[in-house]
Amino acid sequence: MSKSRKAAKKSVMLLFACLFIASVGLAGCGSGSNEEPGTDTKTSENNTAIDHSKPLTITVFDNAANYQGEQTGWYGKLLKDKFNLTLNILAPQVAGDQLYKTRSAAGNLGDLLIIDNSQLEELIPAGLIMDLTDKVKNTKYLSQYVDNHFKPFNEAFDKVNPDGKIYALPTFTADTSPTTFSEDQPYSSPILPWDYYKGVGAPKLNNLTDLLNVLKKMQEKYPKTPDGKPIVPITLWKDWDGGGMENVRWLSNWYGYEQPDGTSTLQLNAKGDIVPLIDDNSMYKKILQFYFTANQMGLIDPDSASQDWNKVSEKLTNKQVLLLWYSWQRGFYNSIERGKNGDGYVSVPIADSRIIQTSDAYYGNGRVFAIGSKAKNPERIMEFLDWSVSPEGLRYYTNGFEGFNYEKTDDGKFKLTETGQTAFQKNTPVPDQYGGGGYQDGQSKINSMIMSDFVKDPDTGEFYNNNYWSSTIEANKTALTTDWQKTYDAKNATDYYQKNKMIDIVPNINTSFGVDSSDIKNKRSQISDYVKNASWKMVFAKDQAEFDQLWAKMKTDVAGLGWNDVLAADTAKAQKIVQMRSEASAGK
């Protein structure tokens, strides 16, 4: 799996996934607690007190991080006060892929690792991953998830783990069921600013051509933000690209095709059909053509080829982009206050689309937390990981500070404070007692979780994801939400797509696919680089003839790089996914 996968997957892996329902914004994707920082945690694998008297800095090798360096700000202070712990983050997305190669070759990737499944399969036989079986069983919180989640995940890696030991804890694990989809909006679908869309007549979108035409009308009517910043219909970025263009990958979902994690040469639909990326009828080509046409119409951000995700996120916060596709992107702008004025991003369905959507990540989502075999003080790392899935740890990570971001209601549940509704977007200053600085700046830079926010808080009976708090749903009955619901006769986007049979929900499969041979790995790397570069050239081709020429050349050139060999390896993985989905759907 590429470094980009989980940046976009449940990101993503990004902290940005705590948003409100179809209209509301992100209220501080941080964390929350009933305890004051500095509480001394006394549990360990031997149920003895852990000595926190000596400061400990742990090196975190983190594929999900968009930041490299020491964790500072409020989350940094929280860990320092509570555990006398400092995180030093190494981020391949910042430093480059070579970081993994050089550190693993040296025999020490780091103390705490957030790595891809495929890397786990390499590192276990190399002796670079610590056996956590006994350590996990003797924890207070992690132990609750061993039998249903951690054990079956690790046992699937039977080629490198024949004894079924627990080496790793999968990321973003949901505690619902293997076939449940809990979210109010598909992970990827067309999303537009409601006021601008209505401002050009809210025409029905029958196909991608209609979408381009409405974007053009919106661009002409709304060229700049109120403070004079340029508005772009579509913005793209390169730094998440894996086997191809990541921005192409996720729009393919709108028409029923996904690129499974761990593959780079094919797409798969809900029926189990496997289509190579370079097939002339592939959805990958169709979406490339969509972007090319958009650029010909002047709809693509001219910064696209040079900007990174951080620049894109600034534009999202300023409402400078018209078309969004990740559900969590709404959180950069939407808020309850804006929703009251009918202002915010919402789903706008395209009539000929049929979305493919994976279910909740019951067994995790493509990456894992692990401890390096040479880590010193592993008991203190385990203590931190155990706390991270406790009610206190999950509240801090997903919802910020009680009293600052959210507060208790009379019925014992939680509701967002006025500050909490926009703390992320506004980077609201944090009180000095919590560490000062801006709220967003101080969030956890680990950018990943073991248990996701689709786990229920035992104290409230509601998901940690504040999207789904009853108080948030009630507060979100704004002009924006109610107008959308009336227009589409649905309570939310998922409801609309299900009612109109425009979505296929398939079981989320997170398992071992084996390690690529060195030959396949080398071929995959060369092919991926070529496909990415050629794809970007096609989007910005001068005319259709050049687009077609680049496509034809890519098909020929990748064949010479060993395309068929990599495709065969990926096809075997896809066939395993198809089989496991069939078994999961049948309740096996």
C-alpha positions in Angstrom: 0.0 0.0 0.0 1.4 3.4 -0.9 2.1 6.1 1.5 -0.9 8.0 0.2 -3.5 5.3 0.7 -4.4 6.1 4.2 -3.8 9.8 3.9 -7.0 9.6 2.0 -8.5 6.6 3.6 -10.6 7.2 6.7 -7.1 9.9 6.3 -7.5 10.0 6.2 -6.2 9.1 8.3 -6.3 12.8 8.6 -7.5 14.2 11.9 -9.9 16.1 9.7 -12.4 13.3 9.7 -14.4 14.6 12.7 -17.1 16.6 10.8 -20.7 17.1 11.2 -23.5 15.7 9.1 -24.2 16.9 5.6 -23.7 20.5 6.5 -21.7 21.0 9.6 -18.0 21.5 10.1 -15.3 20.0 12.1 -15.2 20.8 15.7 -11.8 20.3 16.8 -10.6 16.9 15.9 -8.5 16.6 18.9 -9.4 14.8 22.0 -11.2 15.1 25.3 -11.1 13.9 28.9 -12.6 13.9 32.3 -9.2 13.9 34.0 -6.7 16.7 34.3 -3.5 16.2 32.5 -0.8 14.9 34.8 -2.9 11.9 36.1 -0.4 9.2 36.9 -1.3 6.0 35.0 -0.3 3.0 37.2 -1.1 0.0 35.0 1.4 -2.0 33.1 1.7 -5.5 31.6 2.6 -6.7 35.1 0.0 -4.5 36.8 2.8 -2.6 38.5 3.4 1.1 38.6 5.3 2.5 35.7 8.1 4.9 36.6 7.5 8.2 34.8 10.2 10.1 36.7 12.6 10.0 33.7 11.5 11.8 30.5 11.2 9.6 27.5 11.3 10.6 23.8 10.1 7.9 21.4 10.8 7.9 17.7 7.6 7.5 15.8 7.9 6.2 12.2 4.6 7.3 10.8 3.3 6.7 7.3 0.2 8.7 8.1 1.8 11.9 9.3 1.9 15.0 7.3 4.3 16.6 9.8 7.8 15.7 10.8 9.5 16.7 14.1 8.6 16.9 17.8 4.9 16.9 18.8 4.3 20.3 20.4 1.2 22.3 21.3 -1.6 21.1 23.5 -1.3 17.4 22.7 2.4 17.5 23.3 1.9 19.1 26.7 -0.8 16.5 27.5 1.5 13.6 26.9 4.4 15.3 28.7 2.2 16.0 31.8 0.5 12.7 31.8 3.3 10.3 30.8 6.5 12.4 30.8 6.6 11.4 27.1 7.7 13.3 24.0 7.0 12.1 20.4 9.6 12.6 17.7 7.8 12.0 14.4 9.5 10.7 11.2 7.1 11.1 8.3 7.8 9.5 4.9 5.2 11.8 3.4 7.5 14.7 4.3 10.9 13.1 4.0 10.3 10.7 1.1 10.0 6.9 0.6 13.7 6.4 1.0 13.3 6.9 4.8 11.7 3.5 5.1 14.4 1.8 3.1 17.3 3.3 4.9 16.0 2.8 8.4 14.7 -0.7 7.9 18.0 -1.7 6.2 19.8 -0.3 9.3 17.7 -2.6 11.4 15.8 0.0 13.4 12.8 1.7 11.9 11.8 3.4 15.2 10.2 2.8 18.6 6.5 3.3 17.7 5.6 2.4 14.1 2.5 3.3 12.0 3.2 1.3 8.8 1.4 -0.3 5.9 0.2 -4.0 6.1 2.7 -4.8 3.3 5.6 -3.4 5.4 4.5 -5.4 8.4 4.8 -8.5 6.4 8.4 -7.6 5.6 9.4 -6.5 9.0 8.1 -9.5 11.0 10.5 -12.0 9.4 13.2 -9.4 9.5 12.9 -9.4 13.3 12.2 -5.7 13.4 8.7 -5.9 15.1 8.1 -6.7 18.7 5.8 -9.5 19.8 2.9 -7.8 21.7 0.8 -10.9 22.5 1.3 -10.9 26.2 1.6 -7.1 26.5 -1.8 -6.5 24.8 -3.5 -9.2 26.8 -2.5 -7.5 30.1 -3.7 -4.0 29.2 -6.9 -2.5 30.5 -8.4 -1.2 27.3 -6.7 -2.8 24.3 -7.4 -6.3 25.7 -11.1 -5.7 25.1 -10.5 -5.8 21.3 -8.1 -8.8 21.1 -10.5 -11.6 20.2 -12.8 -9.8 17.8 -10.3 -7.5 16.1 -6.6 -7.9 16.8 -6.4 -11.7 16.9 -8.2 -12.4 13.6 -6.2 -9.6 11.8 -2.8 -10.9 12.9 -3.7 -14.6 12.3 -4.3 -13.7 8.6 -0.6 -13.0 8.3 0.0 -16.8 8.6 2.9 -17.0 6.2 5.1 -14.8 8.4 3.2 -15.4 11.6 2.4 -19.1 11.8 1.8 -19.1 15.5 -0.8 -16.3 15.3 1.1 -13.9 17.6 -0.1 -10.3 17.9 2.5 -8.2 16.3 0.4 -5.2 15.3 -2.8 -3.3 16.0 -4.8 -2.3 12.9 -5.7 1.3 12.4 -9.1 3.0 12.5 -10.9 -0.2 13.7 -14.7 0.2 14.1 -16.6 -1.7 16.8 -19.8 -2.1 14.8 -19.9 -5.1 12.4 -18.1 -6.3 9.3 -21.0 -5.3 7.0 -22.2 -2.1 8.7 -21.8 1.3 7.1 -22.4 3.9 9.8 -21.5 7.2 8.1 -24.0 9.7 6.8 -22.2 10.3 3.6 -20.2 8.1 1.3 -16.4 8.5 1.6 -16.2 9.8 -1.9 -19.1 11.6 -3.7 -19.7 14.9 -5.5 -19.8 17.8 -2.9 -20.6 21.4 -3.8 -21.2 24.7 -1.9 -25.0 24.8 -1.6 -25.4 28.6 -1.9 -23.3 28.8 -5.0 -25.0 25.8 -6.6 -28.4 27.3 -5.9 -27.1 30.6 -7.2 -26.8 29.2 -10.7 -30.2 27.5 -10.6 -29.3 24.2 -9.0 -29.6 22.3 -12.3 -30.0 18.5 -12.0 -26.7 16.7 -12.7 -27.3 13.8 -15.0 -23.7 13.1 -15.8 -20.1 14.4 -15.5 -20.7 16.8 -18.4 -23.5 18.4 -16.5 -21.1 18.7 -13.5 -18.5 20.5 -15.6 -21.1 22.8 -17.0 -22.4 23.8 -13.6 -18.9 24.3 -12.3 -18.3 26.7 -15.2 -21.4 28.7 -14.3 -20.4 28.8 -10.7 -16.9 29.9 -11.6 -18.2 32.8 -13.7 -20.7 33.9 -11.1 -18.4 33.5 -8.1 -14.8 34.1 -9.2 -13.5 35.3 -5.8 -14.2 35.0 -2.1 -15.6 38.0 -0.2 -12.0 38.9 0.7 -10.7 38.7 -2.8 -9.1 35.3 -3.0 -9.5 33.5 -6.3 -12.0 30.6 -6.3 -11.1 27.5 -8.4 -13.7 24.9 -9.4 -11.3 21.9 -9.0 -7.9 21.7 -7.2 -5.6 18.7 -7.4 -2.4 17.7 -5.5 0.4 15.2 -6.1 1.8 14.3 -2.7 -0.7 11.5 -2.0 -0.2 9.7 -5.3 0.5 6.0 -5.1 0.1 3.6 -8.0 -1.6 6.3 -10.0 -3.2 9.7 -9.5 -4.9 9.6 -6.1 -7.4 12.3 -7.3 -8.4 10.0 -10.1 -8.7 7.0 -7.9 -11.3 8.4 -5.6 -13.6 9.8 -8.3 -13.6 6.3 -9.9 -15.7 5.3 -6.8 -18.5 7.5 -8.1 -19.0 5.0 -10.9 -18.6 1.8 -9.0 -14.9 1.1 -9.2 -12.3 1.1 -6.4 -8.6 0.5 -6.4 -8.0 -1.9 -3.6 -5.3 -1.2 -1.1 -2.2 -3.1 -1.8 -2.7 -2.9 -5.6 -1.6 -0.4 -8.2 -2.7 -1.8 -11.6 -6.4 -2.5 -11.4 -9.8 -1.4 -10.3 -12.6 -3.6 -8.8 -16.4 -3.3 -8.7 -19.0 -4.6 -6.3 -19.8 -7.6 -8.6 -16.1 -8.6 -8.5 -15.2 -7.5 -12.0 -11.5 -6.7 -12.3 -10.4 -4.0 -14.8 -6.8 -3.0 -15.5 -6.1 0.7 -15.0 -4.8 0.9 -18.6 -7.8 -0.7 -20.2 -9.4 1.7 -22.7 -12.7 1.3 -21.0 -11.4 1.6 -17.4 -12.9 4.1 -15.0 -9.4 5.4 -14.4 -9.3 6.6 -18.1 -12.8 8.0 -17.8 -11.9 10.2 -14.8 -8.6 11.2 -16.4 -10.7 12.4 -19.4 -13.0 14.2 -17.0 -10.1 16.2 -15.5 -8.6 16.8 -19.0 -11.9 18.2 -20.2 -12.2 20.3 -17.0 -8.7 21.8 -17.7 -9.6 22.6 -21.3 -12.6 24.5 -19.8 -10.4 26.4 -17.5 -11.7 24.7 -14.4 -8.5 23.2 -12.9 -6.5 25.1 -10.4 -3.3 26.3 -12.1 -1.5 25.5 -8.8 -2.4 21.8 -9.0 0.9 20.5 -10.4 3.0 22.3 -7.9 1.0 22.5 -4.6 0.9 20.0 -1.7 -1.9 18.9 0.5 -1.2 21.6 3.1 -1.8 24.3 0.5 -5.0 22.7 -0.6 -6.3 22.5 3.0 -5.8 26.3 3.3 -8.0 26.8 0.2 -10.7 24.6 1.6 -10.8 26.6 4.8 -11.3 29.7 2.8 -14.0 28.3 0.5 -11.8 28.7 -2.5 -12.6 25.3 -4.1 -16.0 24.4 -5.6 -15.8 20.7 -6.0 -14.9 18.4 -3.1 -15.1 14.6 -3.1 -13.9 13.3 0.3 -16.7 13.4 2.9 -14.3 14.9 5.6 -13.3 17.8 3.4 -16.6 19.5 4.4 -15.1 20.0 7.8 -12.6 22.6 6.7 -15.4 25.1 6.1 -18.8 23.9 7.3 -20.1 25.0 10.7 -23.4 25.2 12.5 -23.4 29.0 12.4 -22.7 29.0 8.6 -25.4 26.4 8.2 -28.0 28.7 9.7 -27.3 31.0 6.8 -27.6 28.2 4.2 -23.8 28.3 3.7 -21.8 25.1 3.5 -20.8 22.2 1.3 -23.3 19.4 0.7 -23.7 16.3 -1.5 -25.1 17.0 -5.0 -25.7 13.6 -6.6 -25.1 12.8 -10.2 -27.9 10.8 -11.7 -25.9 8.3 -13.7 -23.4 7.5 -10.8 -23.4 4.3 -8.7 -21.0 4.7 -5.8 -19.0 1.8 -4.4 -18.5 2.2 -0.6 -16.7 -0.1 1.8 -18.3 -0.9 5.1 -17.0 0.2 8.5 -13.4 -0.9 9.1 -14.3 -3.6 11.6 -10.9 -5.3 11.1 -9.0 -2.0 10.5 -7.9 -0.2 7.5 -4.7 -1.0 5.8 -2.1 0.3 8.3 -1.0 -0.8 11.8 0.5 0.4 15.0 3.5 -1.7 16.0 6.5 -1.4 18.3 10.0 -1.7 17.0 11.9 -4.7 18.3 14.8 -2.5 19.5 12.5 0.0 21.3 13.5 0.8 24.8 10.9 1.1 27.5 8.2 -0.7 25.5 6.0 -0.8 28.6 5.7 3.0 28.5 4.8 2.9 24.8 2.2 0.2 25.5 0.8 2.4 28.3 0.4 5.3 25.8 -1.3 3.0 23.3 -3.6 1.5 25.8 -4.6 5.0 27.0 -5.2 6.1 23.4 -8.1 3.7 23.1 -9.5 4.5 26.6 -12.5 6.9 26.8 -10.2 9.6 28.0 -7.7 9.1 25.2 -10.3 8.8 22.4 -12.1 11.9 23.6 -8.8 13.9 23.5 -8.0 12.7 20.1 -11.4 13.1 18.5 -13.1 15.9 20.3 -10.7 18.1 22.2 -10.9 19.4 25.8 -14.0 19.0 27.9 -15.0 22.6 28.8 -13.2 24.0 25.8 -14.4 22.0 22.8 -17.4 20.2 24.4 -19.4 20.0 27.6 -21.7 17.6 29.4 -25.4 17.9 28.9 -28.1 17.3 31.6 -28.7 13.8 30.3 -25.0 12.8 30.7 -24.1 13.1 27.0 -21.9 15.7 25.3 -22.4 18.7 23.2 -20.0 21.0 21.3 -19.3 24.4 22.8 -19.5 27.4 20.5 -15.7 27.4 20.6 -15.6 23.7 19.8 -17.7 24.1 16.7 -14.9 26.1 14.9 -11.7 25.5 16.9 -10.2 23.5 14.1 -11.1 25.8 11.3 -10.1 29.0 13.1 -7.1 27.5 14.8 -8.5 28.9 18.0 -5.9 29.9 20.7 -5.8 27.2 23.4 -5.6 28.4 27.1 -2.2 28.4 28.5 -3.1 25.7 31.1 -3.5 23.3 28.2 -0.3 24.3 26.4 -1.3 27.5 24.5 -0.8 27.9 20.8 -3.4 27.3 18.1 -5.8 24.4 18.5 -5.2 22.9 15.1 -1.5 23.4 15.3 -1.4 21.4 18.6 -3.5 18.4 17.5 -1.9 15.0 17.5 0.5 14.8 14.5 0.4 11.0 14.6 -2.7 11.4 12.4 -3.9 7.9 13.0 -5.9 5.9 15.6 -6.1 2.2 16.6 -9.8 2.3 17.5 -11.7 4.7 15.3 -14.3 7.3 16.3 -16.9 4.7 15.3 -16.6 3.1 18.7 -19.2 4.0 21.4 -18.2 5.9 24.4 -19.3 3.8 27.4 -20.3 6.9 29.4 -22.7 8.3 26.7 -23.6 5.3 24.5 -22.8 7.5 21.5 -20.0 7.3 19.0 -16.9 9.3 19.8 -17.4 11.0 16.4 -19.2 14.2 17.4 -21.0 14.0 14.0 -23.3 11.5 15.5 -23.9 13.0 18.9 -27.7 13.6 19.4 -26.8 17.1 20.4 -24.9 17.7 17.2 -27.7 16.3 15.1 -30.2 18.5 16.8 -28.0 21.6 16.5 -27.4 20.8 12.9 -31.1 21.3 12.0 -30.1 24.5 10.2 -31.4 26.2 7.1 -28.7 24.4 5.1 -29.5 20.9 6.3 -33.3 21.2 6.2 -33.2 22.8 2.7 -31.0 20.0 1.5 -33.3 17.3 3.1 -36.4 18.9 1.6 -34.8 19.1 -1.9 -33.6 15.5 -1.9 -36.3 13.9 0.3 -33.7 12.2 2.4 -32.2 12.6 5.9 -28.6 12.6 4.6 -26.6 11.6 1.6 -26.2 7.9 2.4 -30.0 7.7 2.9 -30.5 9.4 -0.6 -28.1 7.1 -2.4 -29.6 4.0 -0.7 -33.2 5.0 -1.5 -32.3 5.6 -5.1 -30.2 2.4 -5.5 -27.2 4.5 -6.3 -24.7 2.9 -3.9 -23.2 -0.5 -3.4 -21.9 -1.1 0.1 -19.3 -3.9 0.2 -17.5 -5.5 3.2 -14.3 -3.8 4.2 -11.5 -6.3 3.8 -8.2 -5.7 5.7 -5.9 -8.7 5.5 -2.6 -10.2 4.5 -1.9 -10.3 0.7 1.7 -11.6 1.0 4.9 -9.7 0.3 5.7 -8.8 -3.3 8.9 -10.4 -4.6 11.8 -8.1 -5.2 11.1 -8.4 -8.9 7.4 -7.4 -8.6 8.3 -4.7 -6.1 10.8 -3.1 -8.5 8.5 -3.4 -11.5 5.6 -1.9 -9.4 7.7 1.0 -8.4 8.8 1.8 -12.0 5.3 1.4 -13.4 3.7 3.5 -10.6 6.1 6.3 -11.3 5.4 6.2 -15.0 1.6 6.0 -14.6 1.6 8.9 -12.1 3.7 11.1 -14.4 1.8 10.2 -17.5 -1.6 10.8 -15.8 -0.6 14.3 -14.8 0.6 15.0 -18.3 -2.7 13.8 -19.7 -4.7 16.1 -17.5 -2.8 19.1 -18.7 -2.4 17.9 -22.4 -2.8 20.7 -24.9 -5.6 19.0 -26.8 -7.5 15.7 -27.2 -4.9 14.4 -29.7 -2.1 14.8 -27.2 -4.2 13.2 -24.5 -4.8 10.1 -26.7 -1.2 10.0 -27.7 0.0 10.0 -24.1 -2.5 7.3 -23.2 -1.4 5.0 -26.0 2.2 5.6 -25.2 1.7 4.8 -21.5 0.0 1.5 -22.4 2.9 0.5 -24.6 5.6 1.7 -22.2 4.3 0.1 -19.1 4.0 -3.2 -20.9 7.8 -3.0 -21.4 8.2 -2.4 -17.7 6.6 -5.6 -16.7 2.9 -4.6 -16.4 1.5 -8.0 -16.9 3.6 -9.5 -14.1 2.4 -6.8 -11.6 -1.2 -7.1 -12.9 -1.1 -10.9 -12.2 0.1 -10.3 -8.7 -2.6 -7.7 -8.1 -5.3 -9.8 -9.7 -4.6 -12.6 -7.1 -5.1 -10.0 -4.4 -8.3 -8.7 -5.9 -9.6 -12.3 -6.2 -8.9 -12.8 -2.5 -10.9 -9.6 -1.7 -13.8 -10.8 -3.8 -13.9 -14.2 -2.1 -13.6 -12.7 1.4 -16.4 -10.2 0.6 -18.6 -13.0 -0.5 -17.9 -14.9 2.8 -18.4 -11.7 4.9 -21.8 -11.0 3.2 -22.8 -14.6 3.9 -21.9 -14.2 7.5 -19.0 -16.6 7.5 
